[in-house]
Amino acid sequence: MTGGKLTTHVLDTATGRPAAGLSIALYRVSGNSHKKLKTLVTNSDGRCDAPLLAGSEFKIGTYELVFFAGDYLRAQGTALPDPLFLDQIPIRFGMADAAHYHVPLLLSPYGYSTYRGS
């Protein structure tokens, strides 16, 4: 099915700025199987330069975004414990129809939240 798209963005709520340079991996999930589709890095606005999935790449199903928060936080020079409280943040979600799915991440060293945005 085509016509839908998937986007994301990451905001660093500890600094009040977009999380630039944060790596994100996108997986398609089927049962216990994960197939990595791509890895992206956020731009200066905390967004990816293009949709993660769009057009013929978009398919209904279950997906997982893995946000590499630990790498980002270390690169910011944030004082962090060892081991990190949050290192990799997986968010598994389903896309049931060909619509715009926006899955943002609000991030700090000790917490995060997400929602279906617009």
C-alpha positions as CSV (number, residue, x, y, z in Angstrom):
1,M,0.0,0.0,0.0
2,T,1.4,3.4,-0.9
3,G,0.4,6.9,0.0
4,G,1.5,7.0,3.7
5,K,4.6,8.3,5.2
6,L,6.6,8.0,8.4
7,T,8.5,10.9,10.0
8,T,10.2,11.7,13.3
9,H,12.0,14.4,15.2
10,V,13.9,14.5,18.5
11,L,13.8,17.4,21.0
12,D,16.4,17.6,23.8
13,T,14.1,18.6,26.7
14,A,17.1,19.1,29.0
15,T,18.5,21.9,26.8
16,G,15.3,23.0,25.1
17,R,16.9,22.5,21.7
18,P,16.5,20.1,18.8
19,A,18.7,17.0,19.1
20,A,21.0,17.4,16.1
21,G,23.3,14.6,15.2
22,L,21.3,11.8,16.9
23,S,21.4,8.4,15.1
24,I,18.2,6.5,14.5
25,A,17.7,2.9,13.2
26,L,14.4,1.9,11.6
27,Y,13.3,-1.8,11.7
28,R,10.4,-3.7,10.3
29,V,9.1,-6.2,12.9
30,S,7.4,-9.5,12.1
31,G,6.9,-11.8,15.0
32,N,10.4,-12.2,16.6
33,S,12.2,-11.0,13.5
34,H,13.6,-7.5,13.0
35,K,14.7,-6.4,9.6
36,K,16.8,-3.2,9.6
37,L,15.6,-0.9,6.8
38,K,17.9,2.1,7.3
39,T,19.9,4.3,9.7
40,L,19.5,8.0,9.7
41,V,20.9,11.0,11.6
42,T,18.9,14.0,12.7
43,N,19.7,17.4,11.2
44,S,20.1,20.8,13.0
45,D,16.4,20.9,13.5
46,G,16.3,17.5,15.1
47,R,14.5,16.0,12.1
48,C,15.5,13.7,9.2
49,D,16.0,15.4,5.9
50,A,13.4,13.2,4.2
51,P,10.6,10.9,5.5
52,L,11.8,7.6,6.9
53,L,9.3,5.8,4.7
54,A,7.2,7.2,1.9
55,G,5.7,6.2,-1.4
56,S,6.4,2.6,-2.4
57,E,8.6,2.2,0.7
58,F,5.7,2.7,3.0
59,K,3.9,-0.5,4.0
60,I,1.3,-1.2,6.7
61,G,2.8,-3.2,9.6
62,T,4.8,-3.1,12.8
63,Y,8.0,-1.1,13.0
64,E,10.6,-0.1,15.6
65,L,12.7,3.1,15.8
66,V,15.8,2.8,17.9
67,F,17.1,6.2,19.0
68,F,20.8,6.2,20.0
69,A,20.3,8.6,22.9
70,G,23.5,7.6,24.8
71,D,25.8,8.5,21.9
72,Y,24.0,11.8,21.4
73,L,24.2,12.7,25.1
74,R,27.9,11.8,25.4
75,A,28.6,13.9,22.3
76,Q,26.9,16.9,24.1
77,G,29.3,16.6,27.0
78,T,26.5,15.8,29.4
79,A,27.7,14.4,32.7
80,L,26.4,10.9,32.7
81,P,26.6,7.9,35.0
82,D,28.2,4.6,33.9
83,P,26.2,2.7,32.9
84,L,23.8,5.2,31.4
85,F,20.2,5.2,32.5
86,L,19.1,5.6,28.9
87,D,21.3,4.5,26.1
88,Q,19.3,3.1,23.2
89,I,15.6,3.9,23.2
90,P,13.4,1.5,21.2
91,I,9.9,2.6,20.2
92,R,7.7,-0.1,18.6
93,F,4.5,1.0,16.8
94,G,2.0,-0.1,14.2
95,M,0.9,1.6,11.1
96,A,-2.6,0.4,10.2
97,D,-3.3,2.5,7.1
98,A,-1.7,4.7,4.5
99,A,-1.6,7.9,6.5
100,H,1.1,10.2,7.9
101,Y,2.6,8.7,11.0
102,H,4.8,11.1,13.0
103,V,6.7,9.5,15.9
104,P,8.6,12.2,17.8
105,L,10.9,11.7,20.8
106,L,11.2,14.1,23.7
107,L,14.5,13.2,25.4
108,S,16.5,14.0,28.5
109,P,19.2,11.9,30.3
110,Y,16.7,10.4,32.7
111,G,13.4,10.2,30.8
112,Y,11.7,10.3,27.4
113,S,8.2,10.5,26.0
114,T,6.6,9.9,22.6
115,Y,3.2,10.2,21.0
116,R,1.6,10.0,17.6
117,G,2.1,13.5,16.2
118,S,0.9,15.2,13.1
